[in-house]
Amino acid sequence: MMQSFLIINNTPENREKEAEKLIGKKITNLENNPDFIFLSVKETSIGIDQIREMQSSLVLKPFVEKSKFCLISEAQNLTNEAQNALLKILEEPPENCRIILTAPNESFLLPTIISRCQIISLSQEQTETLTKDEEKSLSDFLNKIGEACPGKRFILLEKEGVANDKQTAIQWLEKLTVIIRQQLLKLPPESKEHLDMLRAINQAKSRLTLNINVRLTLENFLLDLPIKKL
């Protein structure tokens, strides 16, 4: 029986809700549960030390629950070293444990990790369908950002009006993801700028799910974007 799951969806809230269905409990009620392990971004990534700590906990028998659960939230932020360490656990998972990963898509995870997980791909949100006006507005925004200095980027962010509300910010980032993916079709195969942008977006969404200040998160996101016009 598959003991590892990968939940795919473009919205962090939907991924978390699906994880709660697998666990059978609200994540907010599991903070002090010794049989629940929660891994998330520390600073900018999920590192190998966190995976090693997880492994040490998983080998212990459950204290309260019938099984142990480990949730790796926003798994696209796992470093290469962390992914390789996780792979060894997925190949021979301890008994009585379930490992759940969440991510917006599979592109940032090793194929060998994906092959060892049961994929739960949720239907995508309506925010992925953009009007022509939205496409033009967001494309213009990305073009201007690519050539702007930090101060100018912050001014452009203010004009977007998305820095005051968490959900609005997440939806805006999702729409930017759509535009960037559309741009992939026009970029040469060797171009890596779009990957940097997608990583920056995923990092920003991860921070927002941790309730980090919305404006600060979006400003850091803009600073992470490469200085190059799409």
C-alpha positions in Angstrom: 0.0 0.0 0.0 1.3 3.4 -1.0 2.4 5.3 2.1 3.5 8.6 0.4 1.3 11.2 -1.2 1.9 14.2 -3.4 -0.9 16.8 -3.5 -0.8 19.0 -6.6 -2.9 22.2 -6.9 -2.2 25.8 -7.7 -3.6 27.2 -4.4 -1.9 26.6 -1.1 -5.2 26.6 0.8 -6.6 23.8 -1.3 -3.4 21.7 -0.8 -3.6 22.1 2.9 -7.3 21.2 3.0 -6.6 18.0 1.0 -3.7 17.1 3.4 -6.1 17.5 6.3 -8.5 15.0 4.7 -5.7 12.5 4.5 -4.7 13.1 8.1 -8.2 13.2 9.3 -7.6 16.3 11.5 -7.1 20.0 11.2 -3.4 20.9 11.0 -3.9 23.7 13.5 -5.0 21.1 16.1 -1.8 19.0 15.7 0.9 21.4 16.9 1.5 19.5 20.1 0.8 16.0 18.7 4.0 13.9 19.0 2.8 11.8 16.0 2.6 14.7 13.6 5.7 16.1 11.9 5.3 19.4 9.9 8.1 20.6 7.6 8.0 24.0 6.0 10.4 26.6 4.6 13.1 27.9 7.0 14.4 31.2 5.6 14.4 30.2 1.9 14.2 26.5 1.6 13.6 23.1 3.2 17.0 21.7 3.9 18.6 18.3 4.5 18.8 18.8 8.3 15.1 19.0 8.4 14.7 15.8 6.5 17.2 14.1 8.8 15.2 15.2 11.9 12.1 13.9 10.2 13.7 10.6 9.6 14.7 10.3 13.3 11.2 11.0 14.4 9.5 8.6 11.9 11.5 5.5 13.1 9.9 5.9 16.6 6.6 4.1 17.2 3.4 6.3 17.3 2.6 7.6 20.8 -1.1 8.6 20.4 -2.3 7.8 16.9 -2.3 4.6 15.0 0.1 6.0 12.4 2.6 8.8 12.2 2.0 11.6 9.7 4.6 13.8 8.1 3.5 16.8 6.1 6.1 18.5 3.9 4.4 21.7 3.0 5.5 23.5 -0.3 7.8 20.6 -1.2 9.0 22.6 -4.3 11.3 24.4 -1.8 13.2 21.2 -0.9 16.9 21.6 -1.8 18.5 19.0 -4.0 20.3 17.5 -1.0 17.0 17.3 0.9 15.3 15.7 -2.0 17.9 13.0 -2.3 17.7 12.3 1.5 13.9 12.2 1.3 14.1 9.7 -1.6 15.9 7.2 0.6 13.1 7.4 3.1 10.4 7.0 0.4 12.2 3.9 -0.9 12.0 2.2 2.5 9.5 4.1 4.6 9.2 3.2 8.2 6.1 1.2 9.3 3.0 2.9 10.5 3.7 6.3 8.9 2.3 8.4 6.1 4.3 11.0 4.3 2.4 13.8 2.5 4.0 16.4 0.2 2.2 19.4 -1.2 3.3 21.5 -4.3 1.8 23.6 -7.0 3.2 21.2 -9.7 5.6 18.4 -10.1 8.3 20.3 -12.1 10.6 21.1 -9.1 10.7 17.6 -7.7 12.9 14.6 -8.7 11.1 12.1 -11.0 12.2 9.4 -8.6 10.3 11.1 -5.7 7.2 11.6 -7.8 7.3 7.9 -8.9 7.2 6.8 -5.2 4.1 8.9 -4.3 0.5 8.6 -5.0 -0.4 11.7 -7.0 -3.5 13.6 -5.9 -4.0 16.3 -8.5 -6.8 18.6 -7.6 -8.8 20.6 -10.2 -7.2 24.0 -10.9 -8.9 27.2 -9.8 -10.8 29.6 -12.0 -8.1 32.2 -11.4 -6.1 30.4 -14.1 -8.5 31.7 -16.7 -7.5 35.3 -17.5 -9.3 37.9 -19.5 -7.4 39.6 -22.4 -7.2 42.8 -20.3 -5.7 40.8 -17.4 -3.2 39.1 -19.7 -2.1 42.5 -21.1 -2.0 44.2 -17.7 0.1 41.4 -16.1 2.4 41.1 -19.2 3.0 44.8 -19.1 3.7 44.6 -15.4 6.3 41.8 -15.8 8.0 43.7 -18.7 8.3 46.9 -16.6 9.5 45.0 -13.5 12.3 43.4 -15.6 13.8 46.8 -16.4 13.0 48.6 -13.1 15.2 49.4 -10.1 14.0 48.2 -6.7 12.4 51.6 -5.8 10.5 51.6 -9.1 9.4 48.0 -8.6 7.8 48.9 -5.3 5.9 51.8 -7.0 4.6 49.4 -9.6 3.5 47.0 -6.9 1.5 49.8 -5.2 -0.3 50.4 -8.5 -1.3 46.7 -8.6 -3.1 47.2 -5.3 -2.5 43.6 -4.1 -0.2 44.1 -1.1 -2.8 44.6 1.6 -4.6 41.3 1.6 -3.2 37.7 1.8 -5.8 36.0 -0.4 -5.6 38.8 -3.0 -1.9 38.5 -3.1 -2.0 34.8 -3.6 -4.5 35.1 -6.5 -2.3 37.7 -8.1 0.7 35.5 -7.9 -1.3 32.6 -9.4 -2.2 34.9 -12.3 1.4 35.9 -12.8 2.2 32.1 -13.0 -0.2 31.7 -15.9 1.4 34.6 -17.8 4.9 33.2 -17.2 3.9 29.8 -18.4 2.4 31.3 -21.5 5.7 33.1 -22.1 7.6 29.7 -22.0 6.3 28.9 -25.4 8.0 32.0 -26.8 11.4 31.6 -25.0 14.3 29.6 -26.4 14.9 26.2 -24.7 18.1 27.3 -23.0 16.4 30.2 -21.3 16.3 29.9 -17.5 14.7 33.2 -16.5 11.2 31.8 -16.4 12.3 29.1 -13.9 13.8 31.8 -11.7 10.4 33.6 -11.8 8.4 30.5 -11.0 10.7 29.7 -8.1 10.3 33.3 -6.8 6.5 33.0 -7.1 6.4 29.7 -5.2 8.7 31.1 -2.5 6.4 34.1 -2.1 3.3 31.9 -1.8 5.0 29.7 0.7 5.8 32.7 2.9 2.2 33.9 2.6 0.9 30.6 3.9 3.2 31.0 6.9 1.4 34.4 7.6 4.5 36.4 6.9 3.7 40.1 6.3 2.0 40.4 2.9 3.7 43.6 1.7 7.1 42.5 2.9 6.7 39.1 1.1 5.7 40.8 -2.2 8.5 43.3 -2.0 11.0 40.5 -1.4 9.4 38.6 -4.4 10.0 41.6 -6.6 13.6 41.8 -5.6 14.1 38.1 -6.4 12.9 38.5 -10.0 15.6 38.6 -12.6 16.4 42.0 -14.2 15.5 41.0 -17.8 12.6 41.9 -20.0 10.4 39.0 -21.1 
